[in-house]
Amino acid sequence: MTSAPRRWAAAAVLVSLGWLVTPNAVPIYDGVGAPDEPYRYVAAPATAKQTAGPTSGAASSPVHQGRNTNGMSVQTAEQGPQASLFMPPAGLAAPGAAIEVKVVPQAPTGNPPGGTIDGNVYLFTITDKAGPVTLTDQAALATLYLRATTAKQPGPVMEYRSDASKPWQALKTSRGGQDVYVSTFPGAGQFALAFVPVKGAAQGTSILPMVLLGGLVLLVVVVVVIRLQATSE
């Protein structure tokens, strides 16, 4: 093997090792030159940084043949947004000429069983002046993002209730960034992130040390092979 291929092989090992120890998805809002600003609370805890108040968001779409014609992106104005919803075209059914979707931050009231709400509660409303709005089958493609106050792991779970008199229900949640969590959108109502105890978390074993050890062993083997070949040439 010539010196150039040997260098490429060693570089490939280093890149692979980096991939192994960085299992999380690339953040949606985090990035070089555009970091998230501190979380904005409706009712900030005493330990939180002083910030401007949280923001609201709204979007609208005309209705044709009883369905919204446009996709709607509704998000708050923080950097990055603390709440964001995408509703696809034809995801909503309404009797009138236009649909409006709004999101408003609220202070938490009542925690899910065994859990603690993280940050604000976000109230999504969907209105048509002519009458009630319902979700269609296309609404299964709607996507809701909420930003947590911290990137600590295990992360929070998305919680939903149609109004404040109903109990919170956990939604299937995935991580969309360092502190961003994603879920489907079951309908208008209140949404929040909540930290809930993870059963067996105390007994869990991190695989990171094993991954690091395996990568180090592989790297040492590659270096030894390269040096042996160099001495034999």
SULZI-V929407 format. One line per field, one symbol per residue. ss: DSSP state (@ for helix, = for strand, . for the rest). phi: phi as a letter, one per 40 degrees, with the letter a starting at -180 (. if undefined). burial: b if it has 24 or more other C-alpha atoms within 12 Angstrom, else e. A space follows every 50 residues. Layout:
ss->???
phi->???
burial->???
This chain:
ss->..@@@@@@@@@@@@@@@@@@.............................. ......========..==...====.......=====....==....=== ======........=============......==.@@@@@.=====... ......=====.......==...==....====.....========.... @@@....@@@@@@@@@@@@@@@@@@@@@@@@@.
phi->.cccdccccccccccccccccbccccccbcacgacccdcbbcbccccccc bcccbbaaabacbbfgbccbcbbbacbcbcdcaabbbcdgcbbaccbabb bbbbcbccbgccdgbbcbgccbcbbbbadcicbbcbccccccbbbbccca ccbcccbcbaacacccccbcbcbbcbadbbbbacbcicicbacacbdccg ccccbccddcccccccccccccccccccccccc
burial->eeeeeeeeebeebeeebeeeeeeeeebbbeeeeeebbbbbbbbeeeeeee eeebbbbbbbbbbeebbbbebbbbbbbbbbbbbbbbbbbbbbbbeeebbb bbbbbbbbbbbbeeebbbbbbbbbbbbbeeeebbbeebbeebbbbbbbbb eeeebbbbbbbeeeeeebbbbebbbbbbbbbbbbbbbbbbbbbbbeeeee eeeeeeeeeeeeeebeeebeeeeeebeeeeeee
